Amino acid sequence: MVKGTEKEEKSPAETFAGQSSLYREFLAEREEILRHKWIESEKAGADIGFERALLDWIRKHRDYWRSARREEHLPRGR
């Protein structure tokens, strides 16, 4: 196979969706939920599952996480 002869697949970060701020926020939130799932599963000694982790994270952490994230992205001097 000769390099450059096949159409190269673009990663999500290179596509329109990957450049969308809404999609980036979704990915960041998903990463936090997965982190929460891992931590809570370790505490429980078993996998708690994504749905339980999602609901728990939303109830306990989402508002604070979003507020802190907004603060990070505000221009300085506001």
C-alpha positions in Angstrom: 0.0 0.0 0.0 1.4 3.4 -1.0 1.1 6.1 1.6 -1.4 8.8 0.8 -3.3 6.7 -1.7 -6.2 5.8 0.6 -8.6 8.4 2.1 -7.4 9.0 5.6 -10.0 8.9 8.4 -10.3 12.1 10.4 -10.5 11.9 14.2 -13.5 13.4 15.9 -11.4 16.4 16.9 -10.7 17.2 13.3 -14.4 17.0 12.2 -17.0 19.7 12.6 -18.4 17.9 15.7 -15.0 17.8 17.2 -14.7 21.6 16.8 -18.1 22.3 18.2 -18.0 23.8 21.7 -21.2 22.0 22.6 -19.6 18.6 21.6 -16.4 19.5 23.6 -18.6 20.3 26.7 -20.4 16.9 26.2 -17.1 15.1 26.1 -15.7 16.9 29.1 -18.9 16.1 31.1 -18.8 12.5 30.0 -15.2 12.2 31.1 -16.2 13.5 34.6 -19.0 11.0 34.8 -16.7 8.2 33.9 -14.2 9.4 36.5 -17.0 9.5 39.1 -18.1 6.0 38.0 -14.6 4.7 38.6 -14.3 6.3 42.0 -17.7 5.1 43.2 -17.1 1.6 41.8 -13.8 1.4 43.7 -15.6 2.5 46.9 -18.4 -0.1 46.3 -16.0 -2.9 45.4 -17.9 -3.5 42.2 -18.9 -1.8 39.0 -21.9 0.5 39.7 -22.7 1.0 36.1 -22.9 4.1 33.9 -26.5 5.0 34.6 -26.2 4.9 38.4 -22.9 6.9 38.1 -24.6 9.4 35.8 -27.6 10.0 38.0 -25.4 10.2 41.1 -23.0 12.7 39.5 -25.9 14.9 38.2 -27.4 15.0 41.6 -24.2 15.6 43.6 -21.7 17.4 41.3 -23.1 18.7 38.0 -24.2 22.2 39.1 -20.8 22.9 40.8 -18.9 21.4 37.9 -20.7 23.6 35.3 -20.3 26.7 37.4 -16.5 26.1 37.8 -16.2 25.3 34.1 -17.9 28.6 33.2 -15.6 30.5 35.5 -12.6 28.9 33.8 -13.8 30.1 30.4 -14.8 33.6 31.2 -12.5 36.3 29.9 -10.3 37.9 32.6 -11.4 41.3 33.9 -15.1 40.4 34.2 
